[in-house]
Amino acid sequence: MATLSDTQTYVPGVDPKTKYYGPPPIQVRAIFGAATHVGLVRANNEDHYAVVQRYRTRRVLLTNVANEHLVPTQEEAFALSVADGMGGAACGEIASRLALSAAWHWGGRESRWLMNVADLDESAIDEQLHALGELLNEALVDRARLDPSTAGMGTTLTIVYTVGRHAFVAHIGDSRAYRIRGESPLRLSSDHTLAEELRAAGVPEHQAQRKRHVLTNCLNSKGDPVYVEWRHLLLELGDWLLLCTDGLTDLVNDAEIAHEVRLSSDPQSACDRLVKLALARGGKDNVTVVAGQYLEQEPNSPTQ
């Protein structure tokens, strides 16, 4: 028979309380906005977006313990996402919508729902995001197998998942994610394009720029391998997160994006201002913007 000493394993330097339990995430008040437009040239909108709220709650159903000892708790997380489809006709629209619906499906079934960030396991996060990229890619491959008219479709996908002040960015393609603090924009994603590879190789800017729309990494119906770029950062109160498709960034630079955010009263007005600016500069593509602002939690909030 195994004894307690037989089954306990101690790892030097690892605090099991922190690793497996840890403190609850610091709660913040988050407000969001989103806007999308077909643009002034395209016939249909191949962009899709979503902002999702997740809860982890506890409430007592039956007990003889006094209420003050078992106080109900509610922790929340948010996921912001944009997808920019491609493939001709309506195929790009199908691809971007399918990427978000597949992410919704698999996100609800994940076995490692990231809420406790006290002791991050980066290798586990990397493995989980790689698996998600493969599953989303399979969704496009399966659709093309059933409907050959969609063969060749693809889409970008950029997701930011936040738990309290922790933000996790997962990115495929050339849509973008930013953190904006005051007038200082920090780009949280890189463009997975041939232009970026040419720049890294030292090719002159005017030559590299011609390849800015040639993707080297995207969700695709051909089954080509996909790479998920990701990063983790800690937000400060007052920070903004902004996701957008290249219909905005082709026409509005990073500093201008941050300036428009600073002039905005809330995330919805920021999204509206940026879409309006892209249209005023020609609206050559579909344009989509999603924004969130992270503020101090209100007193007496149920999430505290």
Secondary structure as UniProt FT lines:
FT   HELIX           4..7
FT   TURN            12..13
FT   HELIX           16..20
FT   STRAND          28..37
FT   STRAND          47..58
FT   HELIX           67..69
FT   STRAND          73..86
FT   TURN            89..90
FT   HELIX           91..107
FT   TURN            108..109
FT   HELIX           122..146
FT   HELIX           148..150
FT   TURN            151..152
FT   STRAND          154..155
FT   STRAND          157..163
FT   TURN            164..165
FT   STRAND          166..172
FT   STRAND          176..181
FT   TURN            182..183
FT   STRAND          184..187
FT   HELIX           194..200
FT   TURN            201..202
FT   HELIX           205..208
FT   HELIX           209..211
FT   TURN            212..213
FT   STRAND          219..220
FT   TURN            221..222
FT   STRAND          229..234
FT   TURN            237..238
FT   STRAND          240..244
FT   HELIX           246..249
FT   TURN            250..251
FT   HELIX           254..262
FT   HELIX           267..280
FT   TURN            281..282
FT   STRAND          287..296
FT   TURN            299..300
FT   TURN            302..303
//
